[in-house]
Amino acid sequence: MFEAHIYTEAASPEADLNQRSVKPNTPANCWHNIYQCNVRYWMAEGKRQSRDTLFLYIEYCNKDNSHGYKLIEIPQTALTVESAQSIISQALLSQKLDPIKTEQWCKTL
């Protein structure tokens, strides 16, 4: 006996990338509107005061070749790719961020 699956365009994973949830502990790049470069981000699940929380980490390169990161806590259990990218692209990161070094670093990963 077998089980048949019929996939429509709306049901396929590639149909709407914006409705996919961000997978925890899976790094990805996102364009940052303020700094005009890609930044690296990943998310981890956890608890803060016994409440489920998502920890969104944004990593970038500084002018002195060190790496910096910003942590944003999101009080929910899931986040779509579109929502994550909206949060990331508007977050103020650091005055030490170097857009050229950050973009080059993101391309190597």
C-alpha positions, -999 to 999 in steps of 0.1 A, spaced: 0 0 0 13 35 -7 2 70 1 -2 95 -28 6 131 -23 -5 158 -48 13 190 -45 -1 222 -59 20 253 -65 6 269 -34 15 239 -13 51 236 -26 79 250 -3 91 272 -31 57 288 -38 59 315 -11 93 320 5 79 348 27 56 324 46 83 300 56 93 300 92 129 307 101 146 275 112 164 277 145 202 274 144 203 278 106 224 308 95 213 330 66 221 364 51 197 393 50 200 427 33 202 456 58 186 488 45 204 512 68 240 499 62 234 488 26 250 454 30 241 418 38 244 407 74 244 372 88 217 361 111 204 330 130 178 323 156 178 301 187 148 291 208 148 295 245 129 307 276 130 341 293 112 341 327 95 308 319 81 322 286 90 309 252 112 333 234 131 335 201 166 349 202 176 365 169 213 371 165 226 395 138 264 393 131 285 418 111 322 429 106 336 460 123 362 484 108 389 468 129 382 433 114 365 421 146 330 408 145 301 423 164 266 410 169 232 423 181 207 401 200 170 408 196 146 389 218 112 381 202 84 369 226 69 342 203 75 307 192 78 311 154 88 338 130 84 340 92 113 348 69 96 380 59 91 391 95 127 383 104 141 402 75 119 432 82 132 433 118 168 428 108 168 454 79 156 481 103 177 473 134 204 498 144 236 478 148 268 496 155 287 527 144 318 505 140 301 483 113 320 483 80 295 476 52 322 465 27 339 441 50 306 427 62 294 422 26 327 404 17 325 382 48 289 373 41 298 362 5 325 338 18 300 319 40 
